[in-house]
Amino acid sequence: MRCAPGVDGSDGPRHVFSDECTHEFEWATALACQPKHEAIDCAVYDPDGKMYDLTRLVDPESNYETAGADGFLYVVNVCRPIGEPDVPSPPNGGSTHCPLVL
C-alpha cells in the first residue's frame, strides 16, 4: 500500500516487479496515508524553569527537511510524529527526527 492523497484506490493494485519467487504489487490509495495532525500547544522548559514556546514550529501538514554535510537528509518535526508514510513514527507520538541517506 502506498499513500496517495486524493486517490480512492478503486483502480486496484498494479504489478511492479516479479522474479521466480516474488511478485510485488503496489496499491496507491488515500487510505494508506497517516491521518493529518491538528496544531497543538508545544513548549519546553530549561533547567531553570524558563518556558520556550515552540507552538509556531509545529507543522500539522508537513515536515522540515534539511541536507546535512554528512550526506544525510534530516526529516524533523516538533511535538508530533513525522508525517510521512515511509518514515516510522516514535511510539510516544512526540517530537522526532529521521536521518535518511541522500
SVG drawing of the C-alpha trace seen along z (x, -y; Angstrom):
<svg xmlns="http://www.w3.org/2000/svg" viewBox="-13 -32 43 51">
<polyline fill="none" stroke="black" stroke-width="0.4" points="0.0,0.0 1.3,-3.5 -0.1,-6.8 -1.6,-8.7 -3.7,-11.7 -6.9,-12.2 -6.7,-8.7 -9.6,-6.4 -7.8,-3.2 -10.6,-1.9 -8.1,-1.2 -6.7,1.6 -3.1,2.8 -0.6,2.6 2.2,5.1 5.6,3.6 8.1,6.5 8.4,10.2 11.0,13.0 11.0,16.7 9.8,16.5 8.4,13.0 5.6,10.9 5.5,7.3 2.3,5.1 1.6,1.5 -1.8,0.2 -2.0,-3.6 -4.8,-4.9 -5.5,-7.7 -6.5,-5.0 -2.8,-4.2 -1.9,-7.8 -1.3,-8.7 -4.1,-11.0 -3.4,-14.7 -2.4,-16.1 -4.0,-19.1 -1.9,-22.0 -1.2,-21.8 0.4,-23.8 4.0,-22.9 6.6,-24.1 9.9,-23.0 11.4,-24.2 15.1,-24.7 16.7,-23.6 15.8,-27.0 12.1,-26.5 12.0,-29.1 9.5,-28.1 10.2,-28.2 7.0,-28.2 7.6,-26.0 4.0,-26.1 4.8,-28.2 7.2,-25.4 4.6,-22.6 3.5,-21.9 0.4,-19.7 0.7,-19.4 4.3,-18.5 7.8,-18.1 11.0,-20.1 13.8,-18.7 17.5,-19.7 20.5,-18.1 23.4,-17.7 27.1,-17.9 27.3,-14.2 25.3,-13.1 22.1,-12.5 18.7,-14.2 17.2,-15.1 13.4,-15.0 12.3,-16.7 9.1,-17.8 8.2,-19.3 5.8,-18.0 4.3,-15.4 5.4,-12.4 6.9,-12.7 4.0,-12.7 5.5,-10.5 4.2,-7.1 7.6,-5.5 9.2,-7.0 8.4,-5.3 6.9,-7.5 8.0,-7.3 5.8,-5.1 5.2,-8.0 3.9,-10.4 6.4,-13.1 8.9,-15.1 11.1,-13.1 13.8,-13.2 14.9,-10.7 18.2,-10.8 17.9,-9.4 20.9,-8.7 20.9,-11.0"/>
</svg>
